[in-house]
Amino acid sequence: MHQQSDGRWLPHWVQFVDPRSNKASIWVKLPEVAAGDTVVLTLRYAPVDSEDLSSGRRVFEMFDDFGEPGLGYFRFGTPTTVMTRSLSWESEAPHTLSVVELNRGGYRFWGYYGLADCGGIGIARSNDLTTWEKLPKPLFTGDGERWPSALKVGGTIYMAHDRDYCGTSHIVLRTSRDGLNFEAAYRTLVTPEPGLRNQNPALFQDPADGRFYLFWFRGGSEAGFWQIRARSAATVEGLADSANERVLLDVPYELAAPNMMAYDGTYFLSTEVNENAWKTRIYAGPTPLGPFKLLPDAPQLSDNQACLFQHIFDGVMHGYLCKVIGTTWVLNHRIADLRAGRMTQRALDEGVWTPISGAWQVHTDEAKGVTRLVASAPGLLRTALTGREAHVEALGRAVVGGWGIALNVQDADTYVAALVVTRAVHLVQHQQGVETVLSTVEGQTNAETWQELGVRLLGDEVTAFINQRPVVQARLAAPSASGHAALISLGRAEFDDVRWRKASLLAPQVVVRAPAPAGAVEAMWAAALVSLIASAVIMLAWLRHVRR
């Protein structure tokens, strides 16, 4: 999907396509649009084997479809902060950590850390992978060094890292015999390219055949594309040869920070994306060069958790990642017991959801090929997002009782909500446990049938929607403070496709153009899509874009 005025790719989510009714619902995120404007969108076509760019997480400030069935990644333990800014030379907080097992100087593990900016690279040492002692002086600084990736081969420690990160970033290689003193001279692995970023290197040795690999990110917002690239060679020094360079992933949205791990014959490529917050996504493939498929439990980490470095020691994956807390980066450590196997059951994203009451679980229906959120008792499930004026939507149905969506949740007793019970939609306001029914409409719904419920709060006016159609409206009985959104179960209920966006009264007029491709078969499909899109419901979301 492109905006025709400048040809940019636009984040979008295809909610549904129904050829039988000749209808579709597509949500598109625009940087900005004035009320009453007409927006012209152009539909483009991609090969059937290309990555599906439809993503609710890149359109809405919060989106959760609770994943898909299938074999996922390994289960992460709880995070532990292992490193923060503490030395005078550190211009920013530690941001990445690459670990090698050296057994030198009284320490089993040596770690090389980079800062969140281009301020340099430091050394820290540990015996338990959690408690790290930093050396007081930087290893490298003053030349835009960042993002070290270390690899021990025999008696040599190789380090690839960013150089001139705050300028024309590129990747260089240095070596050391003791892990402490690296040669001043370096070998350029990936040369500078004006207008492009080449950074986030990851060195990897395939345990199956001993071959070496370099992974990195190329592109950026200036270029309009983001690529994960790779090279392989029989020696680490041979990675400077670009002859066998290949593109593993190529997308029009922010994607970076590759890191590779091999376990039990599968290769796990971790990446980071910016979907209104930094998140970690992991792909799996049969070789270090793929082909890679996005795992069904992506994102594996959210809530500004990214730049994952995967290390295996004693059958345990030790992950080191950056995390934003307020305006400050910290370096966190999370472990996953590889011997426990990969996840088959999806779980609630801990960066998005907090149970306030009730019993909530993501359930996988293998027969139908879907995953859904199931509430087996009355309760509230709160989202992480806050805001007074919001528009929240979800698919849902009641198995027993009813279900709904709440806004401005302060606690279990104070919120505004739209509830679906039997065949009625109720707007209610709870204040310290006292419920006020604001308005009710009968006969507009069926609580036991899958349908989309929406609730919007603007000023003191609250509106409930069924399948995008406003059905009941009311004014609050009392002022409502900014708070969280939440899902509500009044008994037993199921939910899917939950999304949070900023509230708006007016939507722009939309014109969709779908030029036909040249090929006969493609042209046939294009004609069908033009007819389909002609009756599509195009929704526009005005959402902020968080820059790193």
Secondary structure, DSSP 8 states (H G I E B T S, - for coil): -EETTT--B--EEEEEEETTTTEEEEEEEES---TT-EEEEE-----TTS---B-GGGTSSEEE----SS---B-----EEEE---STT-SS-EEEEEEEEEEETTEEEEEEEEESSSS-EEEEEESSSSS-EE-SS-SB-SS--EEEEEEEETTEEEEEEEESTTSS-EEEEEEESSSS-B-S--EEEE---TT-EEEEEEEEE-TTT--EEEEEEEEETTTTEEEEEEEEESSSGGGG--TT-EEEEEESS-EEEEEEEEETTEEEEEEEEESSSEEEEEEEESSTT---EE-TT--SB-SSEEEEEEEEETTEEEEEEEEEETTEEEEEEEEEEGGG-B--S----TTTEEE-SS-EEEEEETTTTEEEEEE-SSEEEEEEEEESSEEEEEEEEEEESEEEEEEEEEETTEEEEEEEETTEEEEEEEETTEEEEEEEEESS--TTS-EEEEEEEETTEEEEEETTEEEEEEE-SS----EEEEEEESSEEEEEEEEEEE--S---EEEEE----SSHHHHHHHHHHHHHHHT-EEEEEE------
